[in-house]
Amino acid sequence: MEKQSNLPPSPDRRGAGSEAAIIEIKDLKRDFQVGDETVHALRGITFSIQQGEFVSIMGTSGSGKSTLLNILGCLDTPTAGDYIIDGVNAATLSRNELADIRNHKIGFVFQSYNLLPRTSVLENVELPLMYNKEYTARQRRDRALEAIRRVGLEQRLQHTSAQLSGGQQQRVAIARALVSDPVILLADEATGNLDTRTSYEIMALFQELHASGTTIAFVTHEPDIAAFTTRTIKLRDGHITEDIPVQTQNAQAALDALPKNEDY
Amino acid sequence: MNFANLLKLAFSAISRNKTRAMLTMLGIVIGIAAVITMVSIGQSATQNTREQFSSMGTNMIMIMPARQHRGGVDMGHSSSRSLDNKDLQALEKGCRYVSGISPTVAAAAQMVNGANNHSGSIQGVAPAYLDIRKYELDRGLMFTEADVQSYAKVCVIGQTIVSELFPDGTNPIGQTIRFGSIPMKVIGTLKSKGQNQMGEDQDDIAFAPYTTVQKRFVGINYFNMLTASAITEDQSELAATEITHILRSTHKIAEGADDDFEVMTMEEMLTSMSQITGFLTILLSIVAGISLVVGGIGIMNIMYVTVTERTREIGLRMAIGARQRDILLQFLLESVVLSVLGGLIGIVFGILIAYIISAVLAWPFIVSSFAIGLSFVVCVAVGVFFGWYPAKKAANLDPIQAIRYE
């Protein structure tokens, strides 16, 4: 079932490794006015993310990585520069148009999961599609079931978030991010609340999604997590200090290497 | 998000906090219950009065001597002797909108039949009085104009007197009973009418020719009052004007001077009665209105709390693509659902209370569909009005801050 969209048609983004730029950032600046002072959170950065990449964005607090993530996620707009996502310049859009971009093109995964309380897994995953008029109730359900299957929670459809472990909750959040078939998955410290084993399990899931063609931008400050991605962008004081390919490690292998009897 | 889903969302949000929702709705419940009860009881009272008045004859017109004041003391109607036979004849001749007219002369009397006696009053009237007051004969006949001319000692009695004086079931027609020392022959009995709206027994009554009562009982040559009936109810006002005009000329009252009599139509009496109920209605409406405003403020307060509590949820919804309008509608609908739910409970309670009250007072039970419709509209309005600012606050949240709100 192909969904109709008012947004410009996106190129076929299935199939990993094709060289279309999903995200293009040109001389992006973001200033904040704090009292009489102007804080330059981003001082003119330029980079692009290609279809099928798995990029980690690293930096200490105050480096501008949260500001960059907000702009990448269309929650914020830059003071200057261009942000082109899937052919649309998000720097010039209104609040409502940004909401539609978030709904159609972006999947968020947060550190603290942000699932709706006392709501079933199925309903949580269906939620983004509720804000998209193109979907009927039937289509919503089918898409949600498919997304839940991809994260391996098809046995937990009617559980509420209180009945799930942290790792399971994050899987639900990932399913919710996948359900509207976004052009990019934005993860904000997605393993920050999880223990090492569960973190590796989640990273293995991300690698699996990446292998099937999903483009992912992963904000983290942990080097061992960044090691599971294919490319790392390092930020410092609003500038990009490093943008290098990564010797990608296999999360499943790392998981297998962990001591088996670690307090479970 | 479409309306059905928003509605589902509102209900599930409310059902998560049942106790809080109940307490929030209480103000609305009380307000609406008060409105419904009040309007229903008000209408029952009016209906009750109307039924009572129509049993007295809605086209009836009463003509009384004006109240007299002597040295600042109100002497009442009956102290005046302004209505007499001259007036009666002038009115009978001159009125075009009056179908019947009868004087009333009242006398207190002890009625005796053998060993049975009853204390009551005897009304001296004309034969037309039965039609004017909507009395009907049960048995026998009404006295005639000839009886009036000859001061005949005949009477027509109501059912209360029949049962008091003839407890053994004897046919009273043709029997002679004594009023004090005066023997009167019973020629007819009246059908029962029950109580009037003042609670007076309309069957505890005896009619005799007015001339008989004037000459043989009280020894006066004037009337206590005149009772007329307009041809139709609509013509009551015309008839009253006409009567006033004729009486002013027979009484030779100068232009600009006050009448020495009073003309009152049933419509006027009904109006003055409904003015009292109308005033009570306004008073209670204000009370209900205040209670609705207080209820609305309660909803507003809780909606602010809800928005603050659910800041992260709002942030998340925005992050995954909810527009400001979606958030606004979500919370607005939640407040409207709270208010309308309270209203529906209030309507049920209101109807119940009105039913109990009208059952106790033996009034007709009326549920005003207008009041129910109005309550519903008011509830929606209260929900929108008091839900607007909290919902607006939610919709204007910055998603970046909302999603990281602790």
Interface residues (C-beta under 8 A of the other chain):
Chain A: N70 G73 L75 D76 R95 N96 A99 D100 R102 N103 H104 F108 F110 N114 L116 R118 L127 P128 M130 Y131 N132 K133 R176 S180
Chain B: M1 N2 N5 R16 R312 E313 G315 L316 R317 M318 A319 I320 G321 A322 R323 Q324 R325 D326 P399 I400 I403
